[in-house]
Amino acid sequence: MNGKTIRILLIEDNPGDARLLQILISEESNIQFKLIQVDRLSTGLEFLVKEAVDVVLLDLYLPDSQGADTLARLRVQAPAVPVVVLTGLEDERLGVTLVQAGAQDYLVKGQLTSFLLVRSMRYAIERKRTEEKILQLNAQLERRVEERTADLSRANAELAKVARAKDEFLASMSHELRTPLNAILGLAEALQEQTRGSLNEHQLKSLRLIEESGHHLLSLINDILDLSKIEAGKLDLQFDLIAVETICQASLQFIREAAVKKSISVSFNTNNMQAVLQADTRRLKQILVNLLSNAVKFTPEGGQVGLEVTAEPEQEVIHFTVWDTGIGIPVEELARLFQPFVQLDSSLSRQHEGTGLGLALVSRLTEMHGGSLSVSSEVGRGSRFTVSLPWHNVTAAQQEEATKVTSSVSLFRQALVIEDSTIAAEQIGRYLYELNIQVLAHPTGEGALDKALETHPDVIVLDILFPGMSGWEVLAQLKANPLTKDIPIIVVSVVDEPARGLALGAAEYLVKPISRQQLHQAINRAAHQRVEVRTALVVLPEPEINIEAPLILLAEDNETNIKFLVDYLADKGYRIILARNGLEAVSQAREEQPALILMDVQMPEMDGLEATRRIRATPELARVPIVAVTALAMPGDRERCLEAGMNEYLSKPLSLRGLAEIIERLLDEADEAG
């Protein structure tokens, strides 16, 4: 403040006190000041309206104002001006009250000195300026907080937008990739049925190669979607009590054929054959199959692959170790091993198929189970991957629930097990013997129908994956033959397509690995639901085909899908009408009154969901069967279709035989309903 004139407003009605204050201020030679003195508060307030001052010296007791009210009135009029209160009373409590009310200082007139008075005014001015700076800083901070909050809100909105876009991209990618795959696999399947003429063995081999490649691409799409769903937090685990030995055997079965082709010996060891684990069955199997598949892939011919399970009750942990005698991994590359889409060496990429997704999925799924994944490897000698999962002690009741033998006596006496895996066939056989069911075995799809006709079993347990004739074809043959069509068939397979199996006529569908409890319950359900069949069945002649075949409305905008679906359905004897968008579908349905509708979901003009709702709103179409045939395969898509009013949901790429079975079943049900 040196060199600057300090403007002081003195509000004091006592001339003597005013004179004394002026003298005390003037004795301080270090400051220049201008003193303005008034004797009433009202006069001082009027002055402050017109003029600016640096500090106010205020007497509390004036002709027009008394006590603390004097300060309060001044603060209302001039809140920004620093105030030093002057009083003839020495009262500490009053001083505290005045400072709390906004005074910068409190001085007793009888104790004033020049130094004390000037210092008090200086401090009052400085404190007020500091307060103003603090207020300004607070205001700036508040503005910044508001700006940052607004930025954060915008960022959150952008993140939400990105998340929605990612979800939409996943759904779109699923649709866009599955749609052409549907045509590829559908046409390959249709041609193998030889409905358009005979094919030689070379042509059939080429078609099977196309189909295998298409399914390989489909598995890649599923891996990408799984990884994306995990990263987006959209993948939920379904925990259940599972038998460790069973899931290990099922996982080993999955790689058996590939190992045999390379003459690789596969071993399995565990220190606890009765271990029961709380885990997601499908995802744990996915972990083990990925590790085992990699072990077989990177192990040269004649090598060894093994699965070891070590349970540690005290540590409450169970270790699944997959080892091999393969090419090994350099130590410096281990850190990159679990990154998505990473192949450790370009030469390996050319020599061994793969995308680098498998181990990334293994790592993420292990973490979701609350476990850890470790690896050790030596170049040229092989690798060991260990998945360690929490293994909490289960109660005796839970142990019994997961492994107990069903006590009820089955109505079946003889079962035919169609299974090419000796291990799986023996396991199923053991479970059936426990129900006092005699077991007959057949190792391939070929000849399965003849075996059933020869033995007349009460129930059939059928695998799906066979070399040569698939289990789907066996199932179709068994259900098409009048002598076997009423035999309950329980599918037990690693192929996770229960909807397809049930649509083809299976009584039960179990996905490996299975527990004895699952099989026993399925056997008993099938036994109790079975319609009694007469011992002597009479083969009735096939009914004559109606002159006017059922009319099917196909709502589909993809030209490739239209071509092969129309051709296939026509070959099956159906009449077809076409709608290329949802609006056309509604119009055609109302005009033509089809017997059944095949409805795509993603179409121009109007989507299949809205088209279905409008069709259902038409009284005469309220009960017409509608089947969703769509590339939408994300969680919730099936439920959306059924909620819109559809009867069935098929995800592309679809099985044409499965589609034909569903069409036939729905048309039969519609006829029975009248």
C-alpha positions in Angstrom: 0.0 0.0 0.0 3.1 2.3 0.1 2.7 5.3 -2.2 -1.1 4.9 -2.4 -3.5 7.2 -0.6 -5.8 5.3 1.7 -9.4 6.6 1.7 -10.9 6.2 5.1 -14.5 6.8 6.0 -14.9 7.6 9.7 -18.4 7.4 11.0 -18.2 9.0 14.5 -20.5 11.5 16.2 -18.0 12.5 19.0 -15.8 15.4 17.7 -13.1 14.7 20.3 -12.9 11.0 19.3 -12.8 12.0 15.7 -10.0 14.5 16.3 -8.0 11.9 18.3 -8.3 9.3 15.5 -7.2 11.8 12.9 -4.1 12.6 15.0 -3.2 8.9 15.5 -3.4 8.2 11.8 -1.3 11.2 10.9 1.5 10.1 13.3 2.1 7.1 11.0 4.4 8.7 8.4 4.5 5.6 6.2 1.0 6.1 4.8 -0.8 8.7 2.9 -4.5 8.9 3.8 -7.6 10.9 3.2 -10.0 10.9 6.0 -13.7 11.6 5.4 -15.7 12.0 8.6 -19.5 11.9 9.1 -21.5 11.8 12.4 -24.4 9.7 11.4 -24.8 6.2 9.9 -27.3 7.4 7.3 -24.9 10.0 6.1 -22.1 7.5 5.8 -24.4 5.1 3.8 -25.3 7.9 1.4 -21.6 8.7 0.9 -20.7 5.0 0.2 -23.3 5.0 -2.6 -21.5 7.8 -4.3 -17.8 7.3 -3.4 -15.4 4.4 -2.9 -13.3 4.0 0.2 -10.6 1.5 1.3 -11.8 1.1 4.9 -14.5 2.2 7.3 -13.9 3.1 10.9 -17.3 2.7 12.6 -18.5 3.8 16.0 -21.3 1.5 17.1 -23.3 4.1 19.0 -24.6 6.9 16.8 -27.6 9.2 16.9 -29.4 7.1 14.3 -28.2 3.7 15.1 -27.1 1.7 18.2 -24.9 -1.4 18.9 -24.5 -4.4 16.6 -27.4 -3.2 14.5 -25.1 -0.4 13.2 -22.7 -2.9 11.7 -25.5 -5.0 10.3 -27.0 -2.0 8.4 -23.6 -1.0 7.1 -22.8 -4.6 5.9 -26.1 -4.7 4.0 -25.4 -1.4 2.2 -21.6 -2.0 1.6 -20.7 -5.7 2.0 -17.4 -5.3 0.1 -15.9 -2.6 2.2 -13.6 -3.7 5.1 -14.9 -2.4 8.5 -13.0 -1.8 11.8 -15.4 -1.3 14.7 -14.6 1.3 17.4 -16.3 1.2 20.8 -15.7 2.5 24.2 -16.6 -0.9 25.8 -14.2 -3.7 26.4 -16.3 -6.7 25.9 -14.7 -9.9 24.3 -18.0 -11.6 23.6 -19.2 -8.5 21.8 -15.9 -8.4 19.8 -16.4 -12.1 18.7 -20.0 -11.4 17.8 -19.0 -8.4 15.6 -16.2 -10.3 13.8 -18.6 -13.1 13.1 -21.0 -10.5 11.8 -18.4 -9.3 9.2 -16.1 -6.8 11.0 -12.5 -7.1 10.1 -11.4 -6.0 13.6 -12.6 -4.7 16.9 -10.8 -1.8 18.7 -11.4 -0.2 22.1 -11.1 3.6 21.9 -9.3 3.9 25.3 -6.5 1.5 24.2 -5.8 3.0 20.8 -2.3 3.9 19.6 -1.1 5.1 16.2 0.6 1.8 15.5 -2.4 -0.3 16.6 -4.9 1.7 14.6 -2.9 1.9 11.4 -2.0 -1.8 11.6 -5.6 -2.8 12.1 -6.7 -0.7 9.1 -4.0 -2.3 6.9 -4.8 -5.8 8.0 -8.5 -5.1 7.5 -7.8 -4.0 3.9 -5.5 -6.9 3.2 -7.9 -9.5 4.7 -10.7 -8.1 2.7 -8.7 -8.2 -0.5 -7.6 -11.8 0.4 -11.3 -12.7 1.0 -12.2 -11.2 -2.3 -9.5 -13.2 -4.0 -10.6 -16.3 -2.3 -14.2 -15.6 -3.4 -12.9 -15.0 -6.9 -10.9 -18.2 -6.8 -13.9 -20.1 -5.4 -16.1 -18.7 -8.2 -13.5 -19.7 -10.8 -13.3 -23.2 -9.2 -17.0 -23.5 -9.2 -17.1 -22.5 -12.9 -14.4 -25.0 -13.6 -16.3 -27.7 -11.7 -19.4 -26.8 -13.6 -17.4 -26.9 -16.9 -15.7 -30.2 -15.9 -19.1 -31.6 -14.8 -20.6 -30.6 -18.2 -17.6 -32.1 -19.9 -17.9 -35.3 -17.9 -21.6 -35.4 -18.7 -20.8 -35.0 -22.4 -18.1 -37.6 -22.1 -20.5 -40.0 -20.3 -23.1 -39.4 -22.9 -20.5 -40.1 -25.6 -19.4 -43.2 -23.8 -23.0 -44.4 -23.6 -23.4 -43.6 -27.3 -20.2 -45.6 -28.0 -21.5 -48.5 -25.9 -24.8 -48.4 -27.7 -22.9 -48.3 -31.0 -20.8 -51.2 -29.9 -23.9 -53.2 -29.0 -25.5 -52.3 -32.3 -22.3 -53.2 -34.1 -22.1 -56.6 -32.5 -25.8 -57.3 -33.4 -25.2 -56.0 -36.9 -22.0 -58.0 -37.3 -23.7 -61.1 -36.2 -26.5 -60.5 -38.7 -24.2 -59.5 -41.6 -21.8 -62.4 -41.2 -24.5 -65.0 -40.5 -26.6 -64.1 -43.4 -24.2 -65.1 -46.2 -23.1 -68.1 -44.0 -26.7 -69.2 -44.0 -26.7 -69.3 -47.8 -23.4 -71.1 -47.9 -24.2 -73.8 -45.4 -27.8 -74.1 -46.5 -27.0 -74.7 -50.1 -24.2 -77.1 -49.2 -26.6 -79.0 -47.1 -29.4 -79.0 -49.7 -27.0 -80.2 -52.4 -25.8 -83.0 -50.2 -29.4 -84.2 -50.0 -29.2 -84.7 -53.8 -32.7 -83.4 -54.3 -31.7 -81.9 -57.6 -29.9 -84.9 -59.0 -27.2 -87.4 -58.1 -23.7 -86.3 -57.2 -20.5 -88.3 -57.4 -18.2 -88.9 -54.5 -15.8 -86.1 -55.5 -18.7 -83.6 -55.6 -20.0 -84.7 -52.2 -16.5 -84.4 -50.7 -16.2 -80.9 -52.0 -19.6 -80.0 -50.5 -18.6 -81.5 -47.2 -15.4 -79.3 -47.3 -17.5 -76.2 -48.0 -19.8 -77.1 -45.1 -16.8 -77.8 -42.7 -15.2 -74.5 -43.7 -18.5 -72.7 -43.2 -18.9 -74.1 -39.7 -15.3 -73.2 -38.9 -16.1 -69.6 -39.9 -19.2 -69.8 -37.8 -17.1 -70.9 -34.7 -14.8 -67.9 -35.4 -17.7 -65.5 -35.4 -19.0 -67.0 -32.2 -15.5 -66.6 -30.6 -15.4 -62.9 -31.7 -18.9 -62.3 -30.3 -18.1 -64.1 -27.0 -14.9 -62.0 -26.5 -16.8 -58.8 -27.4 -19.6 -59.6 -25.0 -17.0 -60.3 -22.2 -15.3 -57.0 -22.8 -18.7 -55.2 -22.8 -19.8 -57.0 -19.6 -22.6 -58.6 -21.5 -21.6 -62.3 -20.9 -23.2 -63.9 -17.8 -22.1 -67.1 -16.3 -24.6 -69.8 -15.3 -23.0 -71.6 -12.3 -24.0 -75.1 -11.4 -22.5 -78.1 -9.6 -20.7 -80.2 -12.1 -18.7 -83.4 -12.0 -15.0 -82.6 -12.8 -14.3 -86.0 -14.3 -17.3 -85.8 -16.6 -16.5 -82.4 -18.0 -12.9 -83.4 -18.5 -13.8 -86.5 -20.4 -16.2 -84.5 -22.6 -13.5 -82.0 -23.4 -11.1 -84.7 -24.3 -13.7 -86.3 -26.5 -13.9 -83.1 -28.5 -10.2 -83.3 -29.6 -10.1 -87.1 -30.0 -10.4 -87.2 -33.8 -7.8 -84.5 -34.3 -5.3 -86.3 -32.0 -5.9 -89.6 -33.8 -5.1 -88.0 -37.2 -1.7 -86.9 -35.9 -1.0 -90.1 -33.9 -0.9 -88.1 -30.7 -1.4 -90.0 -27.5 -3.8 -88.3 -25.0 -3.8 -89.0 -21.3 -6.0 -87.9 -18.4 -5.1 -88.0 -14.7 -6.7 -86.7 -11.5 -6.1 -87.1 -7.8 -9.9 -86.8 -7.0 -12.3 -88.8 -9.3 -15.3 -87.6 -7.3 -14.5 -83.9 -7.3 -17.5 -81.6 -7.8 -17.0 -78.0 -8.9 -19.2 -74.9 -8.9 -18.8 -73.5 -12.4 -20.4 -72.6 -15.7 -20.5 -76.0 -17.5 -20.4 -74.6 -21.0 -17.7 -72.0 -20.4 -15.4 -74.4 -18.4 -15.7 -76.8 -21.2 -14.8 -74.0 -23.6 -11.7 -73.2 -21.5 -10.5 -76.8 -21.6 -11.4 -77.5 -25.2 -9.4 -74.3 -26.3 -6.4 -75.4 -24.3 -6.6 -79.0 -25.5 -7.1 -77.9 -29.1 -4.1 -75.7 -29.0 -2.0 -78.5 -27.5 -3.0 -80.9 -30.3 -2.5 -78.2 -33.0 1.0 -77.3 -31.8 2.2 -80.8 -31.1 3.9 -82.7 -34.0 2.8 -86.1 -35.1 3.6 -88.9 -32.6 3.7 -86.5 -29.6 1.8 -86.4 -26.4 -1.0 -84.3 -24.9 -2.3 -84.6 -21.3 -4.9 -83.2 -19.0 -4.2 -83.3 -15.3 -6.6 -82.3 -12.5 -5.2 -81.6 -9.0 -7.6 -80.8 -6.2 -6.2 -79.1 -3.1 -8.8 -79.2 -0.3 -6.8 -77.1 2.2 -6.2 -74.3 -0.2 -9.7 -74.7 -1.7 -8.4 -74.6 -5.2 -8.5 -77.0 -8.1 -5.9 -76.9 -10.9 -6.6 -78.0 -14.5 -3.3 -78.4 -16.3 -3.0 -79.1 -20.1 0.5 -80.1 -21.1 2.0 -81.1 -24.4 5.3 -82.1 -26.0 4.9 -79.5 -28.8 7.0 -76.7 -30.2 7.0 -74.6 -27.0 6.9 -70.8 -26.6 9.9 -68.4 -26.2 9.9 -66.8 -22.7 10.0 -63.3 -24.2 6.7 -64.1 -26.0 4.7 -65.2 -23.0 3.5 -61.7 -22.1 1.8 -61.4 -25.5 0.2 -64.8 -25.4 -3.2 -63.8 -24.1 -3.8 -60.7 -26.2 -6.7 -61.0 -28.6 -5.8 -61.6 -32.3 -2.2 -62.2 -31.5 -0.2 -64.9 -33.2 3.3 -65.2 -31.8 5.1 -65.7 -35.1 4.1 -65.0 -38.6 5.6 -68.3 -39.7 3.4 -70.1 -37.2 0.4 -68.2 -38.6 1.1 -69.7 -42.0 1.8 -73.2 -40.6 -1.0 -73.4 -38.0 -4.5 -72.2 -38.4 -6.0 -69.8 -35.8 -6.9 -66.3 -35.0 -5.3 -65.8 -31.6 -8.7 -65.5 -30.0 -8.7 -68.8 -28.1 -6.3 -68.0 -25.3 -7.7 -64.5 -24.9 -11.1 -66.2 -24.3 -9.5 -68.7 -21.9 -8.0 -65.9 -19.9 -11.2 -63.8 -19.7 -13.4 -66.7 -18.8 -11.0 -67.9 -16.1 -11.0 -64.4 -14.6 -14.8 -64.4 -14.7 -14.8 -67.7 -12.6 -12.6 -65.9 -10.1 -9.5 -68.0 -11.1 -6.1 -67.5 -12.5 -4.2 -68.7 -15.6 -0.5 -69.5 -15.7 1.8 -70.9 -18.3 5.3 -72.4 -18.4 7.0 -73.4 -21.6 10.3 -74.5 -23.2 11.1 -74.1 -26.8 11.2 -77.6 -28.5 10.0 -79.4 -25.4 6.4 -78.3 -24.9 4.1 -76.2 -22.7 2.0 -76.4 -19.6 -1.1 -74.2 -19.2 -2.7 -74.3 -15.7 -6.2 -72.9 -14.9 -6.7 -72.6 -11.1 -10.2 -72.1 -10.0 -11.8 -71.6 -6.5 -12.9 -75.0 -5.2 -15.1 -74.5 -2.1 -16.0 -77.5 -0.1 -19.6 -78.5 -0.9 -22.0 -79.8 1.6 -22.8 -83.5 1.8 -26.2 -82.8 0.4 -24.8 -80.9 -2.6 -22.2 -83.7 -3.2 -25.1 -86.2 -3.2 -27.2 -84.0 -5.5 -24.4 -83.7 -8.0 -23.4 -87.4 -8.0 -26.2 -89.5 -6.6 -27.9 -92.3 -8.4 -31.6 -91.7 -9.0 -33.5 -94.1 -6.8 -36.6 -94.4 -8.9 -37.0 -97.5 -11.1 -37.1 -96.7 -14.8 -40.0 -98.0 -16.9 -37.4 -98.9 -19.6 -35.7 -102.3 -19.8 -33.4 -101.9 -22.8 -31.5 -99.0 -24.3 -29.6 -98.6 -27.5 -26.6 -96.3 -27.1 -25.4 -94.9 -30.5 -22.0 -93.4 -29.6 -18.6 -93.6 -31.3 -16.6 -92.7 -28.2 -15.7 -95.7 -26.1 -15.2 -93.6 -23.0 -18.6 -91.8 -23.4 -20.4 -95.1 -24.3 -19.0 -96.7 -21.2 -20.0 -93.8 -19.0 -23.6 -93.7 -20.4 -23.7 -97.5 -20.0 -22.7 -97.3 -16.3 -25.4 -94.7 -15.7 -28.0 -96.9 -17.4 -27.0 -100.1 -15.6 -27.6 -98.2 -12.4 -31.3 -98.0 -13.5 -31.3 -101.7 -14.3 -31.5 -100.9 -18.0 -29.8 -103.4 -20.4 -27.5 -101.6 -22.7 -26.9 -102.3 -26.4 -24.2 -100.3 -28.2 -23.7 -99.2 -31.8 -20.5 -97.1 -32.6 -21.5 -95.2 -35.8 -24.4 -93.4 -37.5 -24.3 -95.9 -40.4 -26.5 -98.9 -39.6 -28.1 -97.3 -36.5 -31.6 -97.5 -38.0 -31.1 -101.2 -38.8 -29.8 -101.8 -35.3 -32.9 -100.2 -33.8 -35.2 -102.2 -36.1 -33.3 -105.4 -35.1 -33.3 -104.9 -31.3 -36.5 -102.9 -30.6 -35.1 -100.9 -27.7 -37.3 -99.0 -25.2 -35.1 -95.9 -25.5 -32.3 -94.7 -27.7 -29.3 -92.5 -26.5 -27.9 -90.8 -29.5 -24.7 -88.8 -30.1 -24.6 -86.2 -32.9 -21.0 -86.0 -34.0 -20.1 -89.1 -36.0 -17.7 -89.5 -38.9 -19.8 -90.1 -42.0 -23.5 -90.0 -41.2 -24.3 -87.4 -38.5 -26.6 -87.9 -35.6 -29.0 -85.4 -37.1 -29.5 -87.8 -40.0 -29.9 -90.8 -37.7 -32.5 -88.9 -35.7 -34.4 -88.0 -38.8 -34.3 -91.6 -40.0 -35.5 -93.0 -36.7 -38.4 -90.5 -36.6 -39.4 -91.1 -40.2 -39.7 -94.9 -39.9 -43.1 -96.1 -38.6 -41.4 -98.9 -36.6 -39.1 -96.5 -34.6 -40.8 -93.2 -34.6 -42.4 -93.7 -31.2 -39.2 -94.8 -29.5 -38.0 -91.9 -27.2 -34.6 -90.6 -28.2 -32.3 -88.8 -25.8 -29.6 -86.8 -27.5 -26.3 -86.6 -25.6 -23.8 -84.5 -27.5 -21.3 -81.7 -27.2 -23.3 -80.1 -30.0 -25.2 -77.3 -28.2 -28.3 -77.2 -30.4 -31.2 -78.4 -28.1 -33.8 -76.5 -30.1 -32.8 -78.3 -33.3 -32.8 -81.7 -31.6 -36.2 -81.2 -30.0 -37.6 -79.9 -33.3 -36.5 -83.1 -35.0 -38.3 -85.2 -32.5 -35.8 -85.9 -29.6 -37.6 -86.5 -26.3 -34.6 -85.0 -24.3 -31.5 -83.1 -25.3 -28.4 -83.1 -23.0 -25.2 -81.2 -23.7 -22.0 -83.0 -22.7 -20.6 -83.2 -20.2 -23.5 -84.8 -18.4 -23.9 -86.1 -14.9 -25.6 -89.3 -14.0 -28.4 -87.3 -12.3 -29.0 -85.5 -15.6 -29.2 -88.7 -17.6 -31.4 -90.5 -14.9 -33.8 -87.6 -14.8 -34.0 -87.4 -18.6 -34.6 -91.2 -18.8 -37.4 -91.0 -16.2 -39.0 -88.0 -17.9 -39.0 -89.8 -21.2 -40.4 -93.0 -19.7 -43.3 -91.2 -18.0 -44.1 -89.1 -21.1 -44.0 -92.0 -23.5 -47.2 -93.0 -25.2 -47.8 -96.7 -24.9 -47.1 -98.3 -28.3 -48.7 -101.6 -29.3 -46.2 -104.5 -29.6 -47.4 -105.3 -33.1 -47.2 -102.2 -35.2 -49.0 -102.1 -38.5 -47.3 -100.2 -41.3 -49.9 -97.9 -42.8 -49.7 -96.7 -46.4 -48.5 -93.2 -46.9 -51.4 -90.8 -47.2 -51.9 -89.2 -50.6 -50.5 -85.7 -51.0 -53.2 -83.0 -51.3 -53.5 -81.6 -54.8 -53.1 -78.1 -53.3 -50.0 -78.1 -51.2 -49.6 -75.8 -48.2 -48.9 -72.2 -49.1 -45.9 -70.6 -47.3 -45.2 -66.9 -47.2 -41.5 -66.2 -47.2 -40.6 -62.7 -45.9 -36.9 -62.1 -46.8 -35.0 -59.3 -48.5 -31.7 -61.1 -49.2 -31.7 -62.4 -52.8 -29.3 -65.3 -52.1 -31.4 -66.5 -49.2 -34.6 -66.1 -51.2 -33.2 -68.3 -54.0 -32.1 -71.3 -52.0 -35.0 -71.2 -49.6 -37.6 -71.0 -52.4 -35.9 -73.8 -54.3 -35.6 -76.0 -51.3 -39.2 -75.5 -50.1 -40.5 -76.0 -53.6 -38.5 -79.3 -53.8 -40.3 -80.3 -50.5 -43.6 -79.8 -52.2 -44.7 -76.4 -50.8 -46.2 -73.5 -52.7 -44.3 -70.2 -52.0 -45.2 -66.6 -52.1 -42.6 -63.9 -51.5 -42.5 -60.6 -49.6 -39.3 -58.5 -49.7 -40.1 -56.3 -46.7 -42.4 -56.1 -43.7 -45.1 -54.0 -45.4 -45.3 -56.5 -48.2 -45.5 -59.4 -45.7 -48.5 -57.9 -43.9 -50.2 -57.2 -47.2 -49.5 -60.6 -48.7 -50.5 -62.4 -45.5 -53.9 -60.6 -45.4 -54.5 -61.2 -49.1 -53.3 -64.8 -49.6 -54.0 -66.3 -46.1 -50.9 -68.6 -46.1 -50.7 -71.8 -44.0 -47.4 -70.7 -42.5 -45.1 -67.6 -42.6 -41.2 -67.6 -42.6 -40.3 -64.2 -41.3 -36.9 -62.4 -41.4 -36.5 -59.7 -38.8 -34.2 -57.1 -40.4 -36.0 -55.9 -43.5 -36.5 -52.5 -45.2 -39.8 -50.5 -44.9 -40.9 -52.4 -41.8 -39.0 -55.0 -39.7 -40.3 -58.5 -39.1 -41.3 -57.8 -35.4 -43.7 -55.0 -36.4 -45.0 -57.1 -39.3 -45.7 -60.0 -37.0 -47.6 -57.7 -34.6 -49.8 -56.4 -37.4 -50.4 -59.9 -38.8 -51.4 -61.1 -35.3 -53.8 -58.1 -35.0 -55.7 -59.5 -38.0 -58.3 -61.9 -36.6 -58.1 -64.4 -39.4 -54.3 -64.6 -39.1 -54.1 -64.6 -35.3 -53.2 -68.3 -35.3 -51.2 -68.7 -38.5 -47.7 -70.2 -37.6 -44.9 -67.7 -37.9 -41.3 -68.8 -37.8 -38.5 -66.3 -37.3 -35.6 -67.1 -39.7 -33.0 -64.5 -38.9 -29.3 -63.8 -38.6 -30.0 -62.0 -35.2 -28.4 -64.2 -32.6 -27.6 -61.9 -29.8 -28.9 -62.4 -26.2 -32.6 -61.4 -26.0 -33.3 -61.7 -29.8 -35.2 -65.0 -29.4 -37.3 -63.5 -26.6 -38.1 -60.4 -28.7 -39.3 -62.6 -31.6 -41.5 -64.7 -29.4 -42.9 -61.7 -27.6 -43.9 -60.2 -30.9 -46.0 -63.3 -31.6 -43.8 -65.7 -33.5 -44.1 -69.4 -32.8 -40.5 -70.5 -33.4 -37.1 -68.9 -33.7 -34.3 -70.1 -36.0 -31.0 -68.4 -36.1 -29.1 -68.2 -39.4 -27.2 -70.1 -40.6 -29.9 -72.7 -40.2 -30.3 -76.3 -40.9 -32.7 -76.9 -43.8 -33.7 -80.3 -42.5 -34.4 -78.7 -39.2 -36.5 -76.0 -40.9 -38.4 -78.6 -42.8 -39.2 -80.5 -39.6 -40.4 -77.4 -37.9 -42.6 -76.5 -40.8 -44.1 -79.9 -40.9 -44.7 -80.0 -37.2 -46.3 -76.5 -37.1 -48.6 -77.3 -40.1 -49.6 -80.6 -38.4 -50.4 -78.7 -35.1 -52.4 -76.1 -37.1 -54.4 -78.9 -38.8 -55.1 -80.6 -35.5 -56.2 -77.3 -33.9 -58.7 -76.8 -36.8 
